[in-house]
Amino acid sequence: MTAAPSETEYPIARDDGREIEPLPRVDPIVRGVRVVVSAITRTSVWRWAAPRVLPRIEEALSALTGSGVQVSSLVVPSLILTTIGAKSGLPRDTVLMYTPDGHGRAIVAGTNWASPHHPAWTYNLLAHPEAVITVRGRRYTVRASIIEGDARDRVWHHLESQWPEYRRYERDSGRTVRIFRLHLTAALPQEHDGGH
């Protein structure tokens, strides 16, 4: 049995074989904090409050600072996923926890705070697998693929190495959570690049 891949940085190979700058490393102190915080996030109070409160705090911080500051990234590695709406065709931004898979790709799970319903962004990726992610100010184009079958158990094991008992969200939701691997295809210029 092989160990789950670590969270160290790996070069990211595009389909044409050229490398893209890897996803940023996670601070070891932040990783330690997760063990403590993960117990709180499994409570029903947190699951009710977090989806209502955290997005508003992050929007306010973003407006005040003019940056993509993410409160959630202080606790878990977070990214902003920009998808194309399955029905609207419009860009949609969602802040998500992600886990590097150890091979230059990001894994995201549609836990939706243990809700019985799949989150909208998963429908968007199923309809339009090409998307954009922003990680600590770095932007990348990605191609999403859904993880199915036996691979799901291995991926859940890896996810729980970062966030203890994360699969409990799936059990409590009563549905099969959609898990996606995001394959980085290109690095994009940062939004402030352009000489303003």
N, CA and C atoms as a LAMMPS dump frame, in Angstrom:
ITEM: TIMESTEP
0
ITEM: NUMBER OF ATOMS
588
ITEM: BOX BOUNDS ff ff ff
-5.0000000000000000e+02 5.0000000000000000e+02
-5.0000000000000000e+02 5.0000000000000000e+02
-5.0000000000000000e+02 5.0000000000000000e+02
ITEM: ATOMS id mol type element x y z
1 1 1 N 0.843 -1.18 0
2 1 2 C 0 0 0
3 1 3 C 0.885 1.238 0
4 2 1 N 0.641 2.164 -0.919
5 2 2 C 1.459 3.363 -0.999
6 2 3 C 0.84 4.463 -0.16
7 3 1 N 1.699 5.345 0.34
8 3 2 C 1.219 6.465 1.152
9 3 3 C 0.551 7.492 0.258
10 4 1 N -0.371 8.244 0.846
11 4 2 C -1.016 9.317 0.097
12 4 3 C 0.038 10.349 -0.278
13 5 1 N -0.073 10.972 -1.458
14 5 2 C 0.911 11.968 -1.855
15 5 3 C 0.966 13.101 -0.844
16 6 1 N 2.149 13.698 -0.697
17 6 2 C 2.297 14.81 0.237
18 6 3 C 1.86 16.105 -0.428
19 7 1 N 1.845 17.188 0.371
20 7 2 C 1.39 18.471 -0.109
21 7 3 C 2.531 19.331 -0.632
22 8 1 N 3.706 18.745 -0.866
23 8 2 C 4.82 19.525 -1.38
24 8 3 C 4.534 19.968 -2.795
25 9 1 N 5.265 20.994 -3.248
26 9 2 C 5.044 21.514 -4.588
27 9 3 C 5.653 20.582 -5.636
28 10 1 N 4.961 20.403 -6.71
29 10 2 C 5.45 19.639 -7.843
30 10 3 C 5.302 20.501 -9.078
31 11 1 N 6.214 20.366 -10.05
32 11 2 C 5.99 21.068 -11.302
33 11 3 C 4.691 20.571 -11.935
34 12 1 N 3.993 21.435 -12.588
35 12 2 C 2.716 21.08 -13.193
36 12 3 C 2.928 20.982 -14.694
37 13 1 N 2.764 19.797 -15.245
38 13 2 C 2.98 19.609 -16.673
39 13 3 C 1.68 19.833 -17.424
40 14 1 N 1.721 20.703 -18.4
41 14 2 C 0.564 20.894 -19.261
42 14 3 C 0.501 19.762 -20.262
43 15 1 N -0.586 19.747 -21.026
44 15 2 C -0.736 18.705 -22.042
45 15 3 C 0.388 18.754 -23.079
46 16 1 N 0.94 19.958 -23.334
47 16 2 C 2.011 20.064 -24.319
48 16 3 C 3.388 19.788 -23.71
49 17 1 N 3.424 19.408 -22.408
50 17 2 C 4.671 19.018 -21.78
51 17 3 C 5.434 20.145 -21.111
52 18 1 N 5.055 21.41 -21.352
53 18 2 C 5.743 22.526 -20.703
54 18 3 C 5.264 22.654 -19.26
55 19 1 N 6.138 23.169 -18.397
56 19 2 C 5.799 23.262 -16.983
57 19 3 C 5.135 24.582 -16.648
58 20 1 N 4.262 24.527 -15.651
59 20 2 C 3.6 25.705 -15.104
60 20 3 C 4.065 25.822 -13.661
61 21 1 N 4.189 27.049 -13.177
62 21 2 C 4.577 27.255 -11.786
63 21 3 C 3.621 26.499 -10.871
64 22 1 N 4.144 25.757 -9.882
65 22 2 C 3.279 24.92 -9.046
66 22 3 C 2.395 25.716 -8.107
67 23 1 N 1.364 25.036 -7.598
68 23 2 C 0.506 25.638 -6.587
69 23 3 C 1.33 25.946 -5.343
70 24 1 N 0.987 27.023 -4.621
71 24 2 C 1.768 27.374 -3.435
72 24 3 C 1.692 26.316 -2.35
73 25 1 N 2.754 26.22 -1.548
74 25 2 C 2.78 25.304 -0.412
75 25 3 C 1.897 25.821 0.703
76 26 1 N 1.476 24.9 1.544
77 26 2 C 0.674 25.251 2.712
78 26 3 C 1.607 25.389 3.91
79 27 1 N 1.457 26.457 4.658
80 27 2 C 2.279 26.711 5.833
81 27 3 C 2.074 25.608 6.865
82 28 1 N 3.155 25.055 7.452
83 28 2 C 3.001 23.971 8.443
84 28 3 C 2.224 24.39 9.686
85 29 1 N 2.312 25.656 10.069
86 29 2 C 1.545 26.135 11.23
87 29 3 C 0.054 26.074 10.922
88 30 1 N -0.296 26.507 9.709
89 30 2 C -1.705 26.46 9.296
90 30 3 C -2.197 25.018 9.291
91 31 1 N -1.358 24.102 8.828
92 31 2 C -1.736 22.692 8.795
93 31 3 C -2.064 22.189 10.207
94 32 1 N -1.266 22.597 11.203
95 32 2 C -1.513 22.203 12.59
96 32 3 C -2.812 22.754 13.132
97 33 1 N -3.137 23.981 12.739
98 33 2 C -4.38 24.608 13.195
99 33 3 C -5.595 23.829 12.688
100 34 1 N -5.47 23.234 11.504
101 34 2 C -6.609 22.515 10.912
102 34 3 C -7.094 21.364 11.784
103 35 1 N -6.178 20.693 12.419
104 35 2 C -6.561 19.554 13.254
105 35 3 C -7.51 20.017 14.349
106 36 1 N -7.222 21.178 14.922
107 36 2 C -8.062 21.718 15.992
108 36 3 C -9.39 22.22 15.426
109 37 1 N -9.287 22.975 14.337
110 37 2 C -10.483 23.616 13.777
111 37 3 C -11.437 22.61 13.141
112 38 1 N -10.905 21.51 12.601
113 38 2 C -11.767 20.56 11.9
114 38 3 C -12.87 20.009 12.792
115 39 1 N -12.587 19.857 14.085
116 39 2 C -13.621 19.367 15.01
117 39 3 C -14.775 20.36 15.107
118 40 1 N -14.458 21.653 15.101
119 40 2 C -15.499 22.686 15.176
120 40 3 C -16.352 22.679 13.911
121 41 1 N -15.692 22.491 12.767
122 41 2 C -16.417 22.573 11.494
123 41 3 C -17.378 21.412 11.265
124 42 1 N -17.278 20.375 12.072
125 42 2 C -18.207 19.25 11.931
126 42 3 C -19.479 19.441 12.758
127 43 1 N -19.576 20.538 13.501
128 43 2 C -20.766 20.759 14.327
129 43 3 C -21.908 21.309 13.485
130 44 1 N -23.123 21.069 13.923
131 44 2 C -24.294 21.554 13.172
132 44 3 C -24.36 23.082 13.185
133 45 1 N -23.898 23.711 14.261
134 45 2 C -23.905 25.185 14.33
135 45 3 C -22.991 25.751 13.247
136 46 1 N -21.794 25.181 13.124
137 46 2 C -20.85 25.657 12.097
138 46 3 C -21.429 25.453 10.709
139 47 1 N -21.986 24.275 10.465
140 47 2 C -22.523 23.983 9.13
141 47 3 C -23.668 24.917 8.752
142 48 1 N -24.397 25.386 9.755
143 48 2 C -25.475 26.332 9.475
144 48 3 C -24.914 27.733 9.263
145 49 1 N -23.986 28.155 10.133
146 49 2 C -23.517 29.544 10.12
147 49 3 C -22.488 29.832 9.028
148 50 1 N -21.558 28.926 8.81
149 50 2 C -20.436 29.212 7.909
150 50 3 C -20.853 29.599 6.492
151 51 1 N -21.769 28.862 5.844
152 51 2 C -22.109 29.262 4.476
153 51 3 C -22.86 30.586 4.41
154 52 1 N -23.427 31.02 5.526
155 52 2 C -24.149 32.284 5.552
156 52 3 C -23.236 33.461 5.916
157 53 1 N -22.232 33.199 6.752
158 53 2 C -21.405 34.271 7.287
159 53 3 C -20.084 34.438 6.536
160 54 1 N -19.365 33.335 6.269
161 54 2 C -18.039 33.442 5.658
162 54 3 C -18.028 34.163 4.311
163 55 1 N -18.954 33.865 3.389
164 55 2 C -18.912 34.585 2.108
165 55 3 C -19.065 36.098 2.274
166 56 1 N -19.901 36.527 3.219
167 56 2 C -20.085 37.972 3.441
168 56 3 C -18.825 38.618 3.998
169 57 1 N -18.162 37.905 4.917
170 57 2 C -16.912 38.431 5.478
171 57 3 C -15.859 38.538 4.377
172 58 1 N -15.759 37.498 3.531
173 58 2 C -14.76 37.521 2.466
174 58 3 C -15.057 38.598 1.428
175 59 1 N -16.332 38.807 1.11
176 59 2 C -16.698 39.875 0.179
177 59 3 C -16.332 41.239 0.752
178 60 1 N -16.615 41.448 2.057
179 60 2 C -16.3 42.726 2.701
180 60 3 C -14.79 42.964 2.72
181 61 1 N -14.013 41.927 3.068
182 61 2 C -12.55 42.067 3.081
183 61 3 C -12.012 42.359 1.69
184 62 1 N -12.569 41.697 0.694
185 62 2 C -12.132 41.913 -0.678
186 62 3 C -12.415 43.349 -1.109
187 63 1 N -13.59 43.867 -0.742
188 63 2 C -13.949 45.248 -1.089
189 63 3 C -13.046 46.251 -0.364
190 64 1 N -12.736 45.967 0.907
191 64 2 C -11.899 46.881 1.696
192 64 3 C -10.448 46.878 1.248
193 65 1 N -9.921 45.707 0.94
194 65 2 C -8.498 45.588 0.632
195 65 3 C -8.201 45.64 -0.866
196 66 1 N -9.234 45.418 -1.677
197 66 2 C -9.011 45.387 -3.123
198 66 3 C -8.271 44.143 -3.577
199 67 1 N -8.258 43.119 -2.718
200 67 2 C -7.566 41.882 -3.071
201 67 3 C -8.5 40.708 -2.835
202 68 1 N -8.057 39.541 -3.271
203 68 2 C -8.858 38.331 -3.092
204 68 3 C -8.555 37.645 -1.778
205 69 1 N -8.499 38.398 -0.683
206 69 2 C -8.213 37.815 0.626
207 69 3 C -9.317 36.826 0.976
208 70 1 N -8.93 35.638 1.403
209 70 2 C -9.892 34.612 1.761
210 70 3 C -9.684 34.222 3.215
211 71 1 N -10.697 34.47 4.05
212 71 2 C -10.622 34.088 5.455
213 71 3 C -10.428 32.587 5.569
214 72 1 N -11.122 31.843 4.726
215 72 2 C -11.041 30.381 4.779
216 72 3 C -9.63 29.873 4.544
217 73 1 N -8.815 30.62 3.783
218 73 2 C -7.461 30.153 3.49
219 73 3 C -6.548 30.221 4.711
220 74 1 N -6.978 30.913 5.764
221 74 2 C -6.204 30.927 7.001
222 74 3 C -6.298 29.574 7.7
223 75 1 N -7.344 28.819 7.39
224 75 2 C -7.567 27.533 8.041
225 75 3 C -7.325 26.373 7.084
226 76 1 N -7.801 26.477 5.874
227 76 2 C -7.625 25.416 4.871
228 76 3 C -7.1 26.039 3.583
229 77 1 N -6.384 25.254 2.766
230 77 2 C -5.989 25.809 1.471
231 77 3 C -7.244 26.043 0.648
232 78 1 N -7.411 27.263 0.206
233 78 2 C -8.635 27.632 -0.499
234 78 3 C -8.302 28.225 -1.857
235 79 1 N -9.24 28.073 -2.756
236 79 2 C -9.113 28.676 -4.073
237 79 3 C -10.45 29.284 -4.463
238 80 1 N -10.392 30.165 -5.432
239 80 2 C -11.622 30.689 -6.038
240 80 3 C -11.782 29.975 -7.367
241 81 1 N -12.879 29.262 -7.51
242 81 2 C -13.18 28.546 -8.74
243 81 3 C -14.147 29.392 -9.562
244 82 1 N -13.751 29.721 -10.777
245 82 2 C -14.626 30.468 -11.68
246 82 3 C -15.114 29.506 -12.755
247 83 1 N -16.4 29.207 -12.692
248 83 2 C -17.025 28.293 -13.651
249 83 3 C -17.963 29.076 -14.56
250 84 1 N -18.443 28.418 -15.579
251 84 2 C -19.485 28.979 -16.441
252 84 3 C -20.793 28.317 -16.038
253 85 1 N -21.794 29.126 -15.719
254 85 2 C -23.078 28.611 -15.264
255 85 3 C -23.677 27.616 -16.241
256 86 1 N -24.126 26.47 -15.722
257 86 2 C -24.695 25.425 -16.573
258 86 3 C -25.936 25.915 -17.299
259 87 1 N -26.738 26.739 -16.626
260 87 2 C -27.969 27.25 -17.241
261 87 3 C -27.794 28.666 -17.771
262 88 1 N -27.121 29.534 -16.994
263 88 2 C -27.029 30.946 -17.366
264 88 3 C -25.958 31.236 -18.403
265 89 1 N -24.893 30.426 -18.413
266 89 2 C -23.765 30.713 -19.294
267 89 3 C -22.896 31.851 -18.799
268 90 1 N -23.147 32.328 -17.567
269 90 2 C -22.397 33.45 -16.998
270 90 3 C -21.314 32.94 -16.057
271 91 1 N -20.229 33.71 -15.894
272 91 2 C -19.174 33.297 -14.958
273 91 3 C -19.685 33.303 -13.524
274 92 1 N -19.298 32.295 -12.764
275 92 2 C -19.702 32.159 -11.355
276 92 3 C -18.468 31.869 -10.514
277 93 1 N -18.254 32.655 -9.459
278 93 2 C -17.131 32.455 -8.548
279 93 3 C -17.587 31.734 -7.284
280 94 1 N -16.787 30.752 -6.852
281 94 2 C -17.066 30.005 -5.628
282 94 3 C -15.754 29.794 -4.888
283 95 1 N -15.736 30.115 -3.589
284 95 2 C -14.559 29.843 -2.765
285 95 3 C -14.67 28.408 -2.26
286 96 1 N -13.61 27.624 -2.493
287 96 2 C -13.619 26.209 -2.132
288 96 3 C -12.322 25.807 -1.443
289 97 1 N -12.424 24.833 -0.554
290 97 2 C -11.237 24.175 -0.045
291 97 3 C -10.708 23.281 -1.154
292 98 1 N -9.376 23.212 -1.263
293 98 2 C -8.804 22.277 -2.232
294 98 3 C -7.683 21.504 -1.569
295 99 1 N -7.343 20.379 -2.183
296 99 2 C -6.226 19.561 -1.734
297 99 3 C -5.337 19.275 -2.931
298 100 1 N -4.046 19.642 -2.868
299 100 2 C -3.138 19.23 -3.944
300 100 3 C -3.041 17.708 -3.962
301 101 1 N -3.007 17.125 -5.15
302 101 2 C -2.955 15.655 -5.214
303 101 3 C -1.528 15.115 -5.242
304 102 1 N -0.54 16.002 -5.164
305 102 2 C 0.846 15.572 -5.187
306 102 3 C 1.418 15.444 -6.581
307 103 1 N 0.593 15.696 -7.588
308 103 2 C 1.038 15.597 -8.976
309 103 3 C 0.689 16.866 -9.747
310 104 1 N 0.605 17.982 -9.032
311 104 2 C 0.361 19.262 -9.679
312 104 3 C -1.079 19.536 -10.034
313 105 1 N -1.996 18.785 -9.446
314 105 2 C -3.417 19.019 -9.703
315 105 3 C -4.112 19.304 -8.373
316 106 1 N -5.26 19.929 -8.451
317 106 2 C -6.032 20.242 -7.252
318 106 3 C -7.277 19.363 -7.219
319 107 1 N -7.659 18.94 -6.018
320 107 2 C -8.878 18.151 -5.84
321 107 3 C -9.874 18.994 -5.059
322 108 1 N -11.114 19.049 -5.536
323 108 2 C -12.186 19.76 -4.845
324 108 3 C -13.379 18.823 -4.694
325 109 1 N -14.06 18.924 -3.564
326 109 2 C -15.202 18.046 -3.272
327 109 3 C -16.447 18.896 -3.027
328 110 1 N -17.548 18.48 -3.626
329 110 2 C -18.812 19.213 -3.498
330 110 3 C -19.583 18.829 -2.246
331 111 1 N -18.965 19.02 -1.08
332 111 2 C -19.611 18.625 0.175
333 111 3 C -20.803 19.508 0.515
334 112 1 N -20.738 20.785 0.126
335 112 2 C -21.867 21.706 0.329
336 112 3 C -22.353 21.71 1.775
337 113 1 N -21.383 21.69 2.72
338 113 2 C -21.708 21.771 4.149
339 113 3 C -22.641 20.648 4.58
340 114 1 N -22.524 19.482 3.961
341 114 2 C -23.338 18.293 4.26
342 114 3 C -24.806 18.471 3.874
343 115 1 N -25.074 19.399 2.996
344 115 2 C -26.437 19.573 2.484
345 115 3 C -26.827 18.355 1.646
346 116 1 N -28.133 18.023 1.605
347 116 2 C -28.55 16.894 0.765
348 116 3 C -28.488 17.192 -0.736
349 117 1 N -28.199 18.445 -1.104
350 117 2 C -28.184 18.854 -2.52
351 117 3 C -26.753 19.114 -2.996
352 118 1 N -26.478 18.743 -4.238
353 118 2 C -25.181 19.047 -4.836
354 118 3 C -25.053 20.559 -5.018
355 119 1 N -23.869 21.129 -4.789
356 119 2 C -23.693 22.561 -5.01
357 119 3 C -23.741 22.912 -6.493
358 120 1 N -24.153 24.141 -6.788
359 120 2 C -24.325 24.575 -8.178
360 120 3 C -23.032 24.469 -8.985
361 121 1 N -21.895 24.749 -8.344
362 121 2 C -20.643 24.731 -9.106
363 121 3 C -20.343 23.349 -9.683
364 122 1 N -20.849 22.28 -9.046
365 122 2 C -20.589 20.938 -9.593
366 122 3 C -21.368 20.724 -10.894
367 123 1 N -22.591 21.245 -10.953
368 123 2 C -23.356 21.176 -12.203
369 123 3 C -22.646 21.978 -13.292
370 124 1 N -22.077 23.124 -12.89
371 124 2 C -21.365 23.962 -13.859
372 124 3 C -20.169 23.219 -14.449
373 125 1 N -19.4 22.533 -13.59
374 125 2 C -18.231 21.796 -14.09
375 125 3 C -18.633 20.607 -14.959
376 126 1 N -19.738 19.959 -14.61
377 126 2 C -20.199 18.853 -15.445
378 126 3 C -20.587 19.35 -16.838
379 127 1 N -21.191 20.534 -16.894
380 127 2 C -21.611 21.1 -18.183
381 127 3 C -20.447 21.751 -18.928
382 128 1 N -19.549 22.405 -18.187
383 128 2 C -18.426 23.141 -18.781
384 128 3 C -17.16 22.84 -17.981
385 129 1 N -16.435 21.779 -18.304
386 129 2 C -15.282 21.387 -17.486
387 129 3 C -14.088 22.338 -17.542
388 130 1 N -14.07 23.246 -18.508
389 130 2 C -12.983 24.236 -18.555
390 130 3 C -13.336 25.366 -17.598
391 131 1 N -12.389 25.711 -16.714
392 131 2 C -12.664 26.736 -15.702
393 131 3 C -11.366 27.473 -15.379
394 132 1 N -11.454 28.386 -14.41
395 132 2 C -10.283 29.148 -13.946
396 132 3 C -10.248 29.046 -12.436
397 133 1 N -9.049 28.9 -11.869
398 133 2 C -8.909 28.961 -10.421
399 133 3 C -7.94 30.075 -10.062
400 134 1 N -8.161 30.667 -8.885
401 134 2 C -7.249 31.659 -8.325
402 134 3 C -6.798 31.131 -6.983
403 135 1 N -5.477 30.998 -6.818
404 135 2 C -4.89 30.497 -5.574
405 135 3 C -3.863 31.517 -5.114
406 136 1 N -4.151 32.18 -3.997
407 136 2 C -3.242 33.201 -3.442
408 136 3 C -2.795 34.195 -4.506
409 137 1 N -3.73 34.67 -5.279
410 137 2 C -3.436 35.676 -6.293
411 137 3 C -2.926 35.126 -7.613
412 138 1 N -2.606 33.845 -7.675
413 138 2 C -2.163 33.238 -8.93
414 138 3 C -3.369 32.644 -9.641
415 139 1 N -3.449 32.885 -10.95
416 139 2 C -4.593 32.405 -11.711
417 139 3 C -4.15 31.364 -12.74
418 140 1 N -4.978 30.314 -12.863
419 140 2 C -4.681 29.214 -13.777
420 140 3 C -5.96 28.806 -14.507
421 141 1 N -5.819 28.405 -15.759
422 141 2 C -6.92 27.719 -16.415
423 141 3 C -6.822 26.249 -16.034
424 142 1 N -7.986 25.611 -15.885
425 142 2 C -8.026 24.204 -15.499
426 142 3 C -9.05 23.454 -16.332
427 143 1 N -8.863 22.144 -16.377
428 143 2 C -9.857 21.252 -16.979
429 143 3 C -10.262 20.269 -15.886
430 144 1 N -11.539 20.182 -15.593
431 144 2 C -12.033 19.338 -14.501
432 144 3 C -12.411 17.954 -15
433 145 1 N -12.094 16.952 -14.179
434 145 2 C -12.584 15.597 -14.447
435 145 3 C -13.149 15.055 -13.138
436 146 1 N -14.276 14.372 -13.233
437 146 2 C -14.907 13.833 -12.033
438 146 3 C -14.213 12.527 -11.639
439 147 1 N -14.063 12.317 -10.344
440 147 2 C -13.408 11.112 -9.83
441 147 3 C -14.501 10.119 -9.448
442 148 1 N -14.423 8.931 -10.007
443 148 2 C -15.468 7.932 -9.785
444 148 3 C -14.864 6.576 -9.437
445 149 1 N -15.723 5.658 -9.044
446 149 2 C -15.317 4.278 -8.816
447 149 3 C -14.387 4.106 -7.63
448 150 1 N -13.486 3.132 -7.744
449 150 2 C -12.57 2.802 -6.654
450 150 3 C -11.647 3.952 -6.299
451 151 1 N -11.37 4.816 -7.251
452 151 2 C -10.469 5.943 -6.992
453 151 3 C -11.02 6.866 -5.913
454 152 1 N -12.329 6.878 -5.739
455 152 2 C -12.932 7.776 -4.737
456 152 3 C -12.415 7.486 -3.33
457 153 1 N -12.322 6.213 -2.961
458 153 2 C -11.854 5.877 -1.614
459 153 3 C -10.425 6.35 -1.392
460 154 1 N -9.572 6.178 -2.395
461 154 2 C -8.186 6.643 -2.272
462 154 3 C -8.142 8.158 -2.129
463 155 1 N -8.974 8.834 -2.909
464 155 2 C -8.987 10.297 -2.855
465 155 3 C -9.537 10.782 -1.522
466 156 1 N -10.593 10.157 -1.015
467 156 2 C -11.119 10.544 0.303
468 156 3 C -10.048 10.363 1.375
469 157 1 N -9.295 9.287 1.296
470 157 2 C -8.22 9.059 2.262
471 157 3 C -7.217 10.214 2.21
472 158 1 N -6.871 10.631 0.999
473 158 2 C -5.939 11.747 0.837
474 158 3 C -6.548 13.054 1.359
475 159 1 N -7.813 13.289 1.051
476 159 2 C -8.476 14.509 1.541
477 159 3 C -8.479 14.548 3.068
478 160 1 N -8.734 13.391 3.676
479 160 2 C -8.796 13.359 5.14
480 160 3 C -7.419 13.471 5.784
481 161 1 N -6.356 13.245 5.026
482 161 2 C -5.021 13.479 5.576
483 161 3 C -4.776 14.974 5.758
484 162 1 N -5.504 15.782 4.998
485 162 2 C -5.408 17.239 5.128
486 162 3 C -6.455 17.767 6.107
487 163 1 N -7.653 17.22 6.019
488 163 2 C -8.773 17.711 6.817
489 163 3 C -9.443 16.523 7.486
490 164 1 N -9.096 16.24 8.753
491 164 2 C -9.588 15.025 9.428
492 164 3 C -11.109 14.875 9.376
493 165 1 N -11.54 13.649 9.09
494 165 2 C -12.953 13.269 9.05
495 165 3 C -13.777 14.058 8.028
496 166 1 N -13.129 14.502 6.965
497 166 2 C -13.823 15.289 5.945
498 166 3 C -14.95 14.496 5.278
499 167 1 N -14.757 13.182 5.153
500 167 2 C -15.779 12.372 4.479
501 167 3 C -17.076 12.31 5.284
502 168 1 N -17.024 12.704 6.52
503 168 2 C -18.245 12.725 7.322
504 168 3 C -19.311 13.636 6.694
505 169 1 N -18.865 14.663 5.977
506 169 2 C -19.821 15.513 5.258
507 169 3 C -20.622 14.684 4.254
508 170 1 N -19.952 13.764 3.566
509 170 2 C -20.651 12.919 2.599
510 170 3 C -21.642 12.009 3.317
511 171 1 N -21.196 11.376 4.393
512 171 2 C -22.09 10.476 5.137
513 171 3 C -23.304 11.225 5.66
514 172 1 N -23.086 12.414 6.212
515 172 2 C -24.187 13.182 6.783
516 172 3 C -25.116 13.757 5.726
517 173 1 N -24.613 13.941 4.501
518 173 2 C -25.446 14.521 3.44
519 173 3 C -26.424 13.51 2.859
520 174 1 N -26.106 12.191 2.974
521 174 2 C -26.964 11.167 2.403
522 174 3 C -26.851 11.046 0.898
523 175 1 N -25.818 11.636 0.303
524 175 2 C -25.635 11.546 -1.154
525 175 3 C -24.176 11.236 -1.449
526 176 1 N -23.898 10.875 -2.682
527 176 2 C -22.526 10.667 -3.117
528 176 3 C -21.962 12.007 -3.553
529 177 1 N -21.02 12.518 -2.794
530 177 2 C -20.428 13.822 -3.081
531 177 3 C -19.63 13.746 -4.377
532 178 1 N -19.8 14.74 -5.217
533 178 2 C -19.023 14.812 -6.454
534 178 3 C -17.631 15.354 -6.13
535 179 1 N -16.613 14.615 -6.566
536 179 2 C -15.227 15.03 -6.358
537 179 3 C -14.598 15.237 -7.726
538 180 1 N -13.905 16.357 -7.877
539 180 2 C -13.277 16.687 -9.151
540 180 3 C -11.772 16.854 -8.99
541 181 1 N -11.048 16.413 -10.004
542 181 2 C -9.624 16.711 -10.106
543 181 3 C -9.504 17.85 -11.117
544 182 1 N -8.807 18.91 -10.727
545 182 2 C -8.607 20.067 -11.6
546 182 3 C -7.2 19.996 -12.182
547 183 1 N -7.119 19.757 -13.471
548 183 2 C -5.855 19.649 -14.191
549 183 3 C -5.47 21.042 -14.674
550 184 1 N -4.355 21.574 -14.193
551 184 2 C -3.93 22.902 -14.603
552 184 3 C -3.426 22.856 -16.038
553 185 1 N -3.929 23.772 -16.875
554 185 2 C -3.558 23.775 -18.284
555 185 3 C -2.714 24.982 -18.672
556 186 1 N -2.838 26.098 -17.933
557 186 2 C -2.018 27.283 -18.231
558 186 3 C -2.056 28.231 -17.044
559 187 1 N -0.955 28.973 -16.87
560 187 2 C -0.914 30.043 -15.881
561 187 3 C -1.38 31.317 -16.567
562 188 1 N -2.198 32.097 -15.888
563 188 2 C -2.698 33.355 -16.436
564 188 3 C -1.982 34.527 -15.766
565 189 1 N -1.911 35.668 -16.448
566 189 2 C -1.305 36.84 -15.783
567 189 3 C -2.165 37.253 -14.59
568 190 1 N -1.511 37.793 -13.557
569 190 2 C -2.267 38.281 -12.411
570 190 3 C -3.087 39.472 -12.855
571 191 1 N -4.244 39.659 -12.2
572 191 2 C -5.174 40.706 -12.643
573 191 3 C -4.578 42.09 -12.565
574 192 1 N -3.64 42.334 -11.596
575 192 2 C -3.065 43.666 -11.503
576 192 3 C -1.916 43.872 -12.48
577 193 1 N -1.505 42.771 -13.193
578 193 2 C -0.471 42.935 -14.217
579 193 3 C -1.056 43.747 -15.365
580 194 1 N -0.368 44.744 -15.761
581 194 2 C -0.895 45.58 -16.837
582 194 3 C -0.485 47.014 -16.642
583 195 1 N 0.296 47.271 -15.601
584 195 2 C 0.883 48.588 -15.443
585 195 3 C -0.03 49.648 -14.926
586 196 1 N -1.058 49.316 -14.136
587 196 2 C -1.912 50.356 -13.549
588 196 3 C -1.111 51.151 -12.554
